Amino acid sequence: MVEENVHALLKKLEKGNCFGEHVALVAATKLRTAEEINRAVLAGVDAVAENRVQEFREKHNHVRGVQHFIGHLQTNKVKYLVGKIALYHSIDRDELADELSRRSLAAQVLSEILVQVNIGNEESKGGYALSDAFPAYKRLKTLPNLRVRGFMAMLPRSDDKQLLGNLTDEMRALFDAAKKTDENITWLSMGMSEDWELCVAHGSNMVRLGTAIFGAH
Ligand SMILES: *Cc1c(COP(=O)(O)O)cnc(C)c1O
């Protein structure tokens, strides 16, 4: 039951992360109907987020609530999103940031973004290497009509809690380093259905949950 799942998650998130910060609950809505998504919105999720541009375009007029984008984004599809997305989690390369900046400038909108980091160094995942993430953040910060609001990462699949704890701590250190001198830095988006509790225990303040809200596909 979507409503019960959302209420239970909000209850668990109530006390915040390990630093007592509020944790935002974002519903990952790939392959869910607008009707299911709206049930999650009414139950109290902070935002909903699509992975694919095509699905976003089909559903977005029927979906209420704040809409984010979390999937891999081709530069030639940026034009379909500009002005409609409150937060882009998946800005994973300079070419994409440049295109979003250019389109945002032309449309006279400000696009809020997170810098995606490939924290597990996985070939199958996008994102800047951890060693390049801070310089990338500095570069993206200078682009017109973009505002960097933080960082996003997907953890590798692993049962090694020590390893996952270390990776999430590295992400939090990166976030803290940027936040120290930049008041726009607010969000560390980290945590999916399988690992969100560990992420929140290591300083994530935004989780993206699909299965935990809507059930398995
Ligand atoms: C699907 C997806 C999620 C949510 O995954 P679940 O395991 O279903 O919670 C989170 N982030 C991204 C980028 C996703 O594609």
The ligand as a MOL file (V3000), in Angstrom:
LIG
                    3D

  0  0  0     0  0            999 V3000
M  V30 BEGIN CTAB
M  V30 COUNTS 15 15 0 0 0
M  V30 BEGIN ATOM
M  V30 1 C 15.2540 3.4760 -9.5800 0
M  V30 2 C 16.1270 4.4540 -8.9460 0
M  V30 3 C 16.0610 4.6910 -7.5740 0
M  V30 4 C 15.1560 3.9120 -6.6410 0
M  V30 5 O 15.4660 2.5600 -6.6350 0
M  V30 6 P 14.7680 1.5520 -5.6120 0
M  V30 7 O 15.7710 0.4950 -5.3990 0
M  V30 8 O 13.5420 1.0510 -6.3080 0
M  V30 9 O 14.4470 2.3090 -4.3900 0
M  V30 10 C 16.8850 5.6750 -7.0480 0
M  V30 11 N 17.7370 6.3740 -7.8050 0
M  V30 12 C 17.8230 6.1670 -9.1290 0
M  V30 13 C 18.7930 6.9850 -9.9210 0
M  V30 14 C 17.0340 5.2040 -9.7300 0
M  V30 15 O 17.1420 4.9870 -11.0360 0
M  V30 END ATOM
M  V30 BEGIN BOND
M  V30 1 1 1 2
M  V30 2 1 2 3
M  V30 3 2 2 14
M  V30 4 1 3 4
M  V30 5 2 3 10
M  V30 6 1 4 5
M  V30 7 1 5 6
M  V30 8 2 6 7
M  V30 9 1 6 8
M  V30 10 1 6 9
M  V30 11 1 10 11
M  V30 12 2 11 12
M  V30 13 1 12 13
M  V30 14 1 12 14
M  V30 15 1 14 15
M  V30 END BOND
M  V30 END CTAB
M  END
